Amino acid sequence: MTRPYSMDLRERAVAAVESGRSRRQVAKLFKVGESSVIRWCARQRVSGTCAAKPMGGRRRPILLTERDWLLARLSVAPDLTIRGLLSELGGRGVKVSYGALWAFLAAAGLTFKKNPVRRRARATRRRS
């Protein structure tokens, strides 16, 4: 992901526009896009700062409301698969993706490990 331009560059560009240069001249002078200079000046005029807005974001926790039910369900039936949990959540009216459920379970510290008793027998080498 790209980074925002430095605050120093933004402030110098806005100061150059305020000193009387056109936004196109300033864009060419600092080798940035015209639309960037226009946005910086507008942001400076509206909010008093030309700083970049925060990047990225947080995903909202869709399954937070179902946390207690999910943990109780897994304590009763620990051998449930994620697909099984997805179908049960669908029955409860909660529409969620496989990845969201996986991320929720990983954040809760729950993993789906295979039972060592059920492992398939290994092939052995015959000695001739």
Backbone as CSV, one residue per row, in Angstrom:
resi,resn,N_x,N_y,N_z,CA_x,CA_y,CA_z,C_x,C_y,C_z
1,MET,0.840,-1.171,0.000,0.000,0.000,0.000,0.884,1.233,0.000
2,THR,0.460,2.244,-0.686,1.243,3.465,-0.770,1.104,4.290,0.498
3,ARG,2.068,5.159,0.708,2.042,6.037,1.866,1.569,7.420,1.446
4,PRO,1.006,8.187,2.368,0.632,9.562,2.032,1.876,10.431,1.897
5,TYR,1.741,11.511,1.138,2.850,12.454,1.013,3.169,13.043,2.375
6,SER,4.410,13.484,2.556,4.847,14.011,3.845,4.112,15.310,4.174
7,MET,4.012,15.579,5.454,3.348,16.801,5.918,4.119,18.027,5.450
8,ASP,5.444,17.921,5.407,6.283,19.032,4.962,5.952,19.421,3.520
9,LEU,5.845,18.454,2.642,5.517,18.721,1.247,4.129,19.342,1.130
10,ARG,3.188,18.821,1.861,1.828,19.351,1.832,1.803,20.812,2.273
11,GLU,2.485,21.088,3.379,2.488,22.463,3.902,3.164,23.424,2.934
12,ARG,4.277,22.997,2.316,4.966,23.871,1.356,4.099,24.123,0.131
13,ALA,3.374,23.091,-0.318,2.506,23.260,-1.485,1.356,24.213,-1.175
14,VAL,0.738,24.048,-0.018,-0.373,24.924,0.361,0.123,26.360,0.537
15,ALA,1.302,26.535,1.139,1.877,27.880,1.319,2.154,28.530,-0.033
16,ALA,2.621,27.733,-0.998,2.902,28.281,-2.328,1.616,28.731,-3.007
17,VAL,0.531,27.989,-2.835,-0.757,28.388,-3.413,-1.253,29.657,-2.731
18,GLU,-1.105,29.726,-1.403,-1.552,30.906,-0.664,-0.728,32.147,-0.991
19,SER,0.516,31.934,-1.454,1.363,33.078,-1.816,1.019,33.637,-3.193
20,GLY,0.118,32.984,-3.921,-0.335,33.532,-5.185,-0.120,32.656,-6.399
21,ARG,0.570,31.564,-6.281,0.777,30.676,-7.436,-0.476,29.872,-7.700
22,SER,-0.634,29.443,-8.930,-1.786,28.598,-9.254,-1.521,27.174,-8.783
23,ARG,-2.574,26.425,-8.641,-2.435,25.043,-8.191,-1.680,24.205,-9.215
24,ARG,-1.861,24.495,-10.480,-1.123,23.773,-11.531,0.370,24.070,-11.460
25,GLN,0.721,25.320,-11.243,2.136,25.682,-11.126,2.770,24.973,-9.922
26,VAL,2.051,24.962,-8.825,2.566,24.317,-7.609,2.713,22.807,-7.834
27,ALA,1.750,22.220,-8.502,1.822,20.778,-8.773,3.039,20.464,-9.631
28,LYS,3.279,21.275,-10.631,4.432,21.055,-11.502,5.735,21.295,-10.740
29,LEU,5.750,22.323,-9.895,6.953,22.663,-9.116,7.352,21.532,-8.169
30,PHE,6.367,20.955,-7.479,6.658,19.910,-6.494,6.524,18.491,-7.064
31,LYS,6.206,18.397,-8.349,6.099,17.113,-9.036,5.080,16.186,-8.378
32,VAL,3.894,16.736,-8.141,2.774,15.961,-7.626,1.576,16.223,-8.532
33,GLY,0.528,15.488,-8.348,-0.658,15.663,-9.167,-1.419,16.930,-8.820
34,GLU,-2.050,17.487,-9.834,-2.841,18.706,-9.625,-3.974,18.456,-8.640
35,SER,-4.613,17.311,-8.777,-5.734,17.007,-7.881,-5.274,16.897,-6.429
36,SER,-4.035,16.452,-6.216,-3.513,16.371,-4.853,-3.407,17.760,-4.245
37,VAL,-2.865,18.696,-4.997,-2.709,20.066,-4.496,-4.086,20.678,-4.248
38,ILE,-5.021,20.424,-5.123,-6.382,20.948,-4.948,-7.000,20.399,-3.663
39,ARG,-6.850,19.090,-3.413,-7.404,18.482,-2.196,-6.730,19.018,-0.943
40,TRP,-5.400,19.178,-0.994,-4.687,19.689,0.172,-5.152,21.093,0.522
41,CYS,-5.327,21.931,-0.491,-5.782,23.307,-0.245,-7.209,23.318,0.301
42,ALA,-8.052,22.480,-0.259,-9.434,22.403,0.227,-9.470,21.913,1.665
43,ARG,-8.688,20.915,1.984,-8.647,20.387,3.352,-8.103,21.435,4.314
44,GLN,-7.118,22.193,3.876,-6.552,23.263,4.697,-7.618,24.332,4.969
45,ARG,-8.382,24.660,3.950,-9.403,25.698,4.076,-10.541,25.249,4.998
46,VAL,-10.949,23.978,4.890,-12.087,23.478,5.661,-11.710,23.144,7.098
47,SER,-10.645,22.391,7.268,-10.317,21.870,8.603,-9.159,22.589,9.283
48,GLY,-8.417,23.403,8.553,-7.288,24.106,9.160,-5.986,23.327,9.101
49,THR,-6.013,22.138,8.547,-4.796,21.346,8.392,-4.859,20.598,7.066
50,CYS,-3.694,20.398,6.490,-3.641,19.667,5.222,-3.142,18.243,5.427
51,ALA,-3.195,17.772,6.667,-2.714,16.422,6.994,-3.555,15.361,6.294
52,ALA,-2.932,14.232,6.041,-3.614,13.113,5.396,-4.638,12.504,6.346
53,LYS,-5.690,11.992,5.777,-6.676,11.274,6.575,-6.079,9.933,6.986
54,PRO,-6.566,9.343,8.067,-6.043,8.040,8.478,-6.251,6.994,7.391
55,MET,-5.245,6.139,7.214,-5.317,5.092,6.192,-5.790,3.796,6.814
56,GLY,-6.350,2.974,5.966,-6.799,1.668,6.418,-8.086,1.778,7.203
57,GLY,-8.337,0.798,7.973,-9.558,0.791,8.756,-9.681,-0.495,9.527
58,ARG,-10.687,-0.563,10.326,-10.940,-1.770,11.095,-12.170,-2.447,10.556
59,ARG,-12.107,-3.715,10.476,-13.283,-4.466,10.088,-14.170,-4.587,11.312
60,ARG,-15.436,-4.426,11.091,-16.329,-4.523,12.238,-16.507,-5.990,12.618
61,PRO,-16.522,-6.279,13.899,-16.635,-7.670,14.342,-18.063,-8.184,14.186
62,ILE,-18.329,-8.900,13.119,-19.666,-9.380,12.811,-20.132,-10.400,13.851
63,LEU,-19.244,-11.248,14.293,-19.632,-12.355,15.172,-19.563,-12.017,16.660
64,LEU,-19.319,-10.769,16.990,-19.202,-10.397,18.392,-20.513,-10.650,19.144
65,THR,-21.633,-10.423,18.476,-22.924,-10.651,19.128,-23.200,-12.143,19.337
66,GLU,-22.558,-12.988,18.551,-22.762,-14.440,18.659,-21.651,-15.131,19.437
67,ARG,-20.763,-14.372,20.053,-19.596,-14.928,20.738,-19.981,-15.957,21.803
68,ASP,-20.888,-15.589,22.690,-21.266,-16.501,23.779,-21.874,-17.794,23.242
69,TRP,-22.747,-17.655,22.237,-23.369,-18.842,21.663,-22.321,-19.741,21.007
70,LEU,-21.399,-19.136,20.252,-20.372,-19.928,19.565,-19.486,-20.679,20.550
71,LEU,-19.040,-19.989,21.592,-18.161,-20.636,22.570,-18.904,-21.742,23.314
72,ALA,-20.179,-21.498,23.649,-20.970,-22.537,24.318,-21.186,-23.730,23.387
73,ARG,-21.447,-23.448,22.135,-21.679,-24.520,21.157,-20.425,-25.372,20.975
74,LEU,-19.270,-24.728,20.942,-18.028,-25.480,20.773,-17.637,-26.239,22.038
75,SER,-18.061,-25.765,23.192,-17.754,-26.523,24.410,-18.618,-27.780,24.488
76,VAL,-19.840,-27.708,23.930,-20.718,-28.875,23.912,-20.280,-29.879,22.852
77,ALA,-19.941,-29.379,21.675,-19.548,-30.251,20.562,-18.223,-29.757,19.989
78,PRO,-17.097,-30.129,20.615,-15.805,-29.610,20.157,-15.345,-30.150,18.806
79,ASP,-16.001,-31.182,18.299,-15.593,-31.751,17.017,-16.339,-31.144,15.831
80,LEU,-17.074,-30.065,16.045,-17.767,-29.391,14.945,-16.761,-28.791,13.972
81,THR,-17.096,-28.864,12.723,-16.242,-28.247,11.708,-16.687,-26.803,11.502
82,ILE,-15.846,-26.042,10.831,-16.204,-24.656,10.543,-17.412,-24.618,9.613
83,ARG,-17.445,-25.515,8.650,-18.599,-25.573,7.752,-19.878,-25.890,8.533
84,GLY,-19.777,-26.772,9.511,-20.931,-27.085,10.346,-21.392,-25.878,11.147
85,LEU,-20.432,-25.165,11.704,-20.773,-23.944,12.439,-21.412,-22.907,11.518
86,LEU,-20.910,-22.815,10.284,-21.485,-21.873,9.324,-22.945,-22.197,9.051
87,SER,-23.255,-23.480,8.888,-24.648,-23.851,8.610,-25.531,-23.594,9.832
88,GLU,-25.013,-23.824,11.034,-25.796,-23.541,12.239,-26.012,-22.038,12.406
89,LEU,-24.998,-21.258,12.104,-25.164,-19.803,12.165,-26.186,-19.336,11.133
90,GLY,-26.159,-19.954,9.956,-27.154,-19.633,8.937,-28.558,-19.933,9.407
91,GLY,-28.703,-21.031,10.152,-29.995,-21.381,10.729,-30.459,-20.366,11.761
92,ARG,-29.505,-19.714,12.399,-29.838,-18.673,13.377,-30.056,-17.313,12.719
93,GLY,-29.883,-17.252,11.385,-30.098,-15.994,10.677,-28.872,-15.121,10.571
94,VAL,-27.689,-15.669,10.890,-26.449,-14.907,10.812,-25.725,-15.295,9.539
95,LYS,-25.565,-14.343,8.638,-24.877,-14.612,7.384,-23.434,-14.137,7.524
96,VAL,-22.506,-15.062,7.430,-21.093,-14.747,7.639,-20.259,-15.636,6.728
97,SER,-19.081,-15.167,6.375,-18.215,-15.931,5.483,-17.361,-16.925,6.266
98,TYR,-16.812,-17.858,5.530,-15.911,-18.858,6.108,-14.701,-18.167,6.754
99,GLY,-14.140,-17.199,6.030,-12.956,-16.490,6.522,-13.233,-15.692,7.784
100,ALA,-14.416,-15.083,7.869,-14.763,-14.311,9.067,-14.886,-15.227,10.278
101,LEU,-15.487,-16.396,10.083,-15.615,-17.351,11.187,-14.245,-17.884,11.587
102,TRP,-13.415,-18.157,10.605,-12.055,-18.633,10.886,-11.277,-17.583,11.683
103,ALA,-11.366,-16.332,11.270,-10.661,-15.251,11.969,-11.174,-15.088,13.390
104,PHE,-12.481,-15.215,13.575,-13.063,-15.123,14.914,-12.524,-16.233,15.807
105,LEU,-12.519,-17.453,15.298,-12.052,-18.593,16.096,-10.557,-18.475,16.400
106,ALA,-9.791,-17.998,15.432,-8.356,-17.817,15.663,-8.117,-16.745,16.725
107,ALA,-8.895,-15.667,16.682,-8.748,-14.602,17.679,-9.153,-15.088,19.065
108,ALA,-10.095,-16.023,19.114,-10.531,-16.580,20.392,-9.570,-17.653,20.901
109,GLY,-8.576,-18.014,20.093,-7.593,-19.011,20.494,-8.044,-20.433,20.257
110,LEU,-9.059,-20.616,19.440,-9.570,-21.952,19.150,-9.014,-22.439,17.825
111,THR,-8.530,-23.657,17.820,-7.999,-24.236,16.589,-8.668,-25.569,16.347
112,PHE,-8.628,-25.997,15.126,-9.213,-27.281,14.759,-8.078,-28.238,14.414
113,LYS,-7.616,-28.951,15.406,-6.557,-29.921,15.191,-7.181,-31.299,15.025
114,LYS,-6.550,-32.086,14.220,-7.044,-33.445,14.046,-6.734,-34.257,15.293
115,ASN,-7.615,-35.170,15.598,-7.454,-36.039,16.740,-6.351,-37.053,16.420
116,PRO,-5.310,-37.171,17.250,-4.212,-38.096,16.937,-4.656,-39.554,16.876
117,VAL,-5.749,-39.910,17.552,-6.225,-41.288,17.541,-6.744,-41.651,16.160
118,ARG,-7.295,-40.681,15.453,-7.906,-40.945,14.156,-6.922,-40.867,12.997
119,ARG,-5.683,-40.632,13.274,-4.702,-40.527,12.184,-4.629,-41.825,11.394
120,ARG,-4.390,-41.669,10.134,-4.286,-42.819,9.258,-2.991,-43.563,9.530
121,ALA,-3.031,-44.862,9.424,-1.824,-45.667,9.643,-0.797,-45.355,8.565
122,ARG,0.397,-45.219,8.981,1.479,-44.919,8.027,1.841,-46.158,7.234
123,ALA,2.248,-45.925,6.028,2.726,-47.039,5.207,4.112,-47.433,5.709
124,THR,4.327,-48.703,5.838,5.631,-49.166,6.308,6.399,-49.752,5.131
125,ARG,7.710,-49.664,5.211,8.571,-50.229,4.167,8.817,-51.692,4.459
126,ARG,8.749,-52.456,3.446,9.079,-53.873,3.596,10.559,-54.051,3.366
127,ARG,11.118,-54.836,4.171,12.530,-55.163,3.969,12.621,-56.449,3.180
128,SER,13.419,-56.451,2.166,13.522,-57.664,1.358,14.720,-58.477,1.736
